[in-house]
Amino acid sequence: MSVTTTVSLVGVGGQGILLAAAILAETAAAEGLDVKASEVKGMAQRGGSVLSTVRFGSKVWSPVARHADLVVATEALEGRRALAMLTPRGTLVCAVTTRIVPGSVLRREDEYPDDLAAAAAAGGVRLLAVDAEGLAREAGTLRAVNVALLGAASTALPFTQESWRRGLAAAVPAKILEVNERAFALGRESVGEEDEK
Amino acid sequence: MGYNRCPVERTVFFSGNEAIAHGAVRAGAGFACGYPGTPSTEILETAARLGGIHAEWCINEKVALETAVGASLAGVRSIVTMKHVGLNVAADPFMTLSLTGVNAGLVVVSADDPGMHSSQNEQDNRNYARFAKIPMLEPSDSQEAYDFLAEAFALSEEFDTPVLLRTTTRVSHGRGRVVPRVPVPLEPREYARDISKYVMVPQYARVRNRLVLERLQALRRRSERSPLNVLEAGTADLGIIASGVAYTYAREAFPKAWSLKLGMSNPLPYAKIARLYEQVSRVAVVEELDPFIEEQVRALGLPVIGKEAIPADGELDQDVVFRALEPFVTLRAPRRRRPVFPPAPHITAPLEPPAGLPVRPPVLCPGCTHRSVYIAMRRHKLAPMGDIGCYTLGALPPLLALDSCLCMGSSIGMMAGFNKALGRKGAAAVIGDSTFFHSGITALIDAYYNEAPGLVMVLDNRTTAMTGHQGHPGTGVRPDRTQGPAVDVQRLCEGIGVRCATVDANDYGALDAAIRAEVDAPGLGVIVALAPCVLTTRERAGEIVVDEERCNLCGLCIDIGCPAIAPPATAVEITDACTGCALCVEVCRRGALVCTGIEDGA
C-alpha cells in the first residue's frame, strides 16, 4: 500500500487547485512515475470546497484515496478541514494567511476556526505554515498562491528541481509561466532548514 | 356523461384506456396531460370528454410529465399518459422525480406495444420502474385498469413517489366489462415549500437518494401484502407467475395451474414467490418481451421455466403460451431449492463534516446578476420553479430563492402545471439562457398553446456558465471560440406569440419595475434579464463605501449572500472581491452603503 503516495490539494473554488494538481501530476510523470489524478469539478469555480487528489508510485491502481500523506491547502479553513484526511505523521502545507470566509460565518451562524496549529499538533501532523499570499504578492500576482504553496510543498516531495521545472512548463500556460516559476521558487525557499526536519 | 352520475350497480363496457381515464377521475385526479401515441392516446381523449378533470395535450412527453409534476405540487392528483417510447423523451424528469417524490398523487401511464403494431421498437418499459426505483402496477383487463388507478394514487401519496402504470396494446385497446365504484374521498394537499425535497442540487439529492433506497424496501413489504398480488390455488403441479395481459393467456392455457398474479410487479414480492414454490415443483414465468420477472426469480436461486420457452419478442397469446410450456411441464420436475432472499442493500451513511467546522457550499459570485433577480422577485410571493445552472445556487441559504429543480428545462412546464392546477399565477419559472435553449423553448411553446399563466425569467448571462462558459445557440459561440450565428431570445419568444421584455440585469431599478409589471399583467410573459456573466467581464462597476455611522449591523446586506460582504465588527466591510454591482446598496434601508467611482452615465 505505502508504495503509492497520495497528495490531496484542497482549497476554495477559483483558487487554482486544479492547476496546482496538474503541475504536481506532470512533475511526478517527469520523474518516470505512474500517476493518477482525480478531482470533482463542475461547481469548482463557484466558491465551494474543492478537492483534487494526485497519487504517484511505480504503479498506481485507484485514482482516489480517503487518506493523504501530504495535503496542500490554499486556504486556512480548508486546511483545518483536511486534517481529518491526513495519515498519522502526514504533512499539511497550508496557506495560513489566506482566509476566505464562508457564508455561514458571514451570517454569524458559524465561527471561523482558529485552532489549526493546535489541532495539527494534537493529530501528530507536521504543519508547514506558509504565508503564500505574501509570497505570491512578492512574485507579482496574488493569483499565484497555489503555486507558491506548491513550492513550499516541494520540499516534502521526492522530486528533483528539474522535474518540477518540467512539470510547471507542462501545466502552466506560457504567458503566466514566468510569474509562477518565481512564486514556486519563493515558496520553496520559504521553508527553512528547521521546518524541513 | 360520467359514470359518477350512474347507479353503481350498473356495469359499463370500456377499453382499458377508457377505464384508466374513468378510474383516474374516480380516484380524484383533477389534471391529465400527455402526448398522443398508440396505444395510449384514448386515455386523454376520454379524460377530455369527462367532466371534473382538466385534460391537455402537451408539446411532448417530457413537458407533459413536468406539467403534471407542477399540478401535483399544487395539490391536484395528476395523471400523465404516453406510449412506451414517449417515456424515453420524459426520462429526464422521470428519473429525478423518483428522488423528489410528489405532493398530490402522480401516476405515469406507459402503454407498451409488444409486437410493434404501431411503433418503432418494442422496448419493455417495466425496466423503467426498476431503473427509477418506483412502484409499478400492471392491470390485465379493463376492470383492473379502472380499479388500479385508485391504488396507484394511494401508493403515490403514501410512499411519496410517482407510480408507473404500465399497460400493453391488448390491455389499452382490449375492451371489457367494468363495474364502476364509488369515488375515492380526498384530503386536500396544500402546496408547502420544501427546498431540500424539491431542489435536487447534489447535497439535497444525496439525502433523497438514500430515502429512495429505503422507500424501495418499504414498497417491497407492501408488495408482499398487496391485494394486487394474488396467489391463486390450482390442482396441477405447475405454478405460473405472470402480470398484465400475459396472466390472462396463462390462465386460459393452463386452467389447473397455480398462479401468482402480479398486479404490483415492482418491487416483486419475494416471499409470495417463495410460497408458490412451496405448492408446486415446477414454476414458469409467462411474460411478454424481457425476462423482467424471470431474472429476479432466478436471482432468488429458484429454478424457473422462462425465456427458453416463452418467446422474448412479439405478443403472446394462450396458444403460444400453451405450445411453449407444454414440452417443459412434462419434463421431470427440478430439484427443490430454498430461495435465498437478497439482503437489504447497504446504504451509505451520510458524510458528517468534521465537527465544528463551517461547511463551504458553492455560492453565487460577487456581482452575479442572478442575485439581483432573486432579490427583485422575492417580494412577489410567487413559488419560483427553478432549473439547472449557476442560478440553482440561489436555492441555498441565505437566498432560498428557488422552490424546485428537477431537470434541465423543467421550470417552465412545472410552472405551467402548477398555475393551471391552481387557476392563477401562483408560480414563476427561472431558467438560464443555455437551459432555455436546451429544452425550455418547447415548454414555453406548450405554455402558450395551453394558455398557462405565469412569469418566465430567462437569466441570460450570455454563456453556459456553470460548466465553464461554453457557447450555445443564443450566443453562437462554437467550441473553438469562433463566432457562429446566434438566436435572439426575445425575438424567439415573440415569434411564439409570448409577450417578452428584455432588461439590463445590472440596472436593478429597471429589473424591479419589469418584474412588477409582468407579475400584474394577465397571462404568460417572459422577462429576459440580460447581463454577461461577471466571471467573463471582470469589470469593476464602482466602489462600495460603508458609512460606519449609519450601519446598524442589521444584516440585510449580509442576507443577499454576497461573498464580498465581510462579517460585521463595528460595521459591515466590503472586501476586494466586490465588483461594485451595488445590489447591497439597494437592500440597505439606512443609506449606510454608497456606490462611488466609476459612473457609466446610465
Interface residues (C-beta under 8 A of the other chain):
Chain A: V12 G13 K41 G42 M43 Q45 R46 G47 G48 S49 L77 E78 R80 R81 L83 A84 I100 V101 P102 G103 S104 V105 L106 R107 R108 E109 D110 E111 Y112 P113
Chain B: P202 P353 P354 G356 L357 P358 V359 R360 P361 P362 V363 L364 C365 C390 L393 P397 P398 M466 T467 G468 L535 G555 I558 D559 G561 P563 I565 A566 P567
